Amino acid sequence: MSQFNSKRIKKTARMKKIVLKDMLEACGLAENTLSNMNSGRTPLSSNLAKIADYLGCSVDYLLGRTDNPEINH
């Protein structure tokens, strides 16, 4: 599996005018969470789920497994 990159998180937050620091705080995550993800640490699925829920997109979208950010129910 390739290394996770937080570009989609940042892009989605920017498009929705969400401040990353505010999002991380609301999700109960540390401010360095995204930089840790980019430095090679594998993100916890629970953290990705929190971020996806906050951003209103799917975890698969954040992982780059789909280009469709919509949540499929």
C-alpha positions as CSV (number, residue, x, y, z in Angstrom):
1,M,0.0,0.0,0.0
2,S,1.3,3.4,-0.8
3,Q,2.0,6.1,1.8
4,F,-1.1,8.1,2.8
5,N,-1.1,11.8,1.8
6,S,-3.4,14.4,3.4
7,K,-3.8,16.4,0.2
8,R,-7.5,15.3,-0.2
9,I,-8.2,16.3,3.4
10,K,-6.7,19.7,2.9
11,K,-8.4,20.2,-0.5
12,T,-11.8,19.2,0.7
13,A,-11.5,21.4,3.8
14,R,-10.4,24.3,1.7
15,M,-13.3,23.9,-0.7
16,K,-15.7,23.9,2.2
17,K,-14.0,26.8,3.9
18,I,-13.1,24.7,6.9
19,V,-10.0,25.7,9.0
20,L,-7.9,22.5,9.5
21,K,-7.1,23.4,13.1
22,D,-10.8,23.8,13.9
23,M,-11.6,20.5,12.2
24,L,-8.9,18.6,14.0
25,E,-10.0,20.1,17.3
26,A,-13.6,19.2,16.7
27,C,-12.6,15.6,15.8
28,G,-10.5,15.4,19.0
29,L,-7.3,15.0,17.1
30,A,-3.9,16.6,17.7
31,E,-2.8,19.5,15.6
32,N,0.1,17.5,14.2
33,T,-2.2,14.7,13.0
34,L,-1.9,15.6,9.3
35,S,1.8,16.2,9.3
36,N,2.2,12.8,11.0
37,M,0.2,11.2,8.2
38,N,2.4,12.8,5.6
39,S,5.6,11.7,7.3
40,G,4.8,8.1,6.9
41,R,2.7,7.2,9.9
42,T,-0.3,5.1,8.9
43,P,-3.4,6.9,9.9
44,L,-5.8,5.1,12.2
45,S,-9.0,4.2,10.5
46,S,-11.0,5.7,13.4
47,N,-9.2,9.1,12.8
48,L,-9.9,8.9,9.0
49,A,-13.5,8.2,9.8
50,K,-13.8,11.2,12.1
51,I,-12.3,13.4,9.5
52,A,-14.5,12.0,6.7
53,D,-17.6,12.5,8.8
54,Y,-16.6,16.1,9.6
55,L,-15.9,16.9,6.0
56,G,-19.0,15.0,4.7
57,C,-17.1,12.7,2.4
58,S,-16.2,9.0,2.3
59,V,-13.0,7.5,3.8
60,D,-12.5,5.9,0.4
61,Y,-12.3,9.3,-1.1
62,L,-9.7,10.4,1.5
63,L,-7.7,7.3,0.8
64,G,-7.7,7.9,-3.0
65,R,-9.7,4.8,-3.7
66,T,-12.4,6.8,-5.5
67,D,-12.6,10.2,-7.1
68,N,-16.2,10.5,-5.9
69,P,-16.3,12.2,-2.5
70,E,-20.0,11.2,-2.0
71,I,-20.8,8.9,0.9
72,N,-22.5,5.7,-0.4
73,H,-25.1,4.3,1.9
